[in-house]
Amino acid sequence: MDLSGRVAIVTGSGRGIGRAIALKLAEDGAAVVVNDISSPEPVEGVAAEIRAMKRQSLAVLADVSSAPEVTKLVETTISKYGRLDILVNNAGIVRDQLLVRMSEADWDRVIEVDLKSVFLCTAAVLKSMMKQRWGRIISITSVVGIAGNPGQANYAAAKAGVIGFTRTVAKEVASRGVTVNAIAPGFIDTEMTQRLDEKRRQEIVGRIPAGCLGTPRDVAETVAFLTSDEASYITGQVLSVDGGLLGAGW
């Protein structure tokens, strides 16, 4: 995929899936704004990796559940590069608990980070993309938002909301050259799954028809395709990257 001349923001890209997406888009030629909420070291590290590829990159700390900080993120990007072509809504958290024990604070924070941020970031970039009549918005949802999962009512609700949001906005902006899609990863080999004990990991792998966990690169490659000109007629879709997990009836 050739993304030369394109400018991308990837939220939550200091590590894991977000980092892999940022690196893949840069590999394909895009200038990439690396964003996270945590300390500057992770985002600066990813930005340095991108610059080592001879690509342009900028690290911006921002809480994407905050409207003023999203405005700062988008304005900083356009001020630096003069345009914005690609938004990847990847930022997300989990605060797992059975519903009977879930606090209102844990419900609210997951909805804010995993769903409200998608609204804020998408709304912030749309005018620019519609004006230039080209844009790609990809949001990272989850198979949990499709199938549900015990202990994750807040996360499942947020990720299901991302799917409904994606399909709606896709219909609103399709005539302006902007595509809006979502990717639903299954179990991906990240820090989160690496913290599971070996017995639990093997139980999960046993439910996946492909027989293994996915990698952040698997998700990143799918994002890269959806950002390309070759995917210009694909919008309002949710692509599962799950090794056949949903198809197996999970």
Secondary structure, DSSP 8 states (H G I E B T S, - for coil): ---TT-EEEETT-SSHHHHHHHHHHHHTT-EEEEEESS-HHHHHHHHHHHHHTT--EEEEE--TTSHHHHHHHHHHHHHHHS---EEEE---------GGG--HHHHHHHHIIIIIHHHHHHHHHHHHHHHHT-EEEEEE--THHHH--TT-HHHHHHHHHHHHHHHHHHHHHGGGTEEEEEEEE-SB-SHHHHTS-HHHHHHHHHT-TTSS-B-HHHHHHHHHHHHSGGGTT--S-EEEESTTTGGGT-
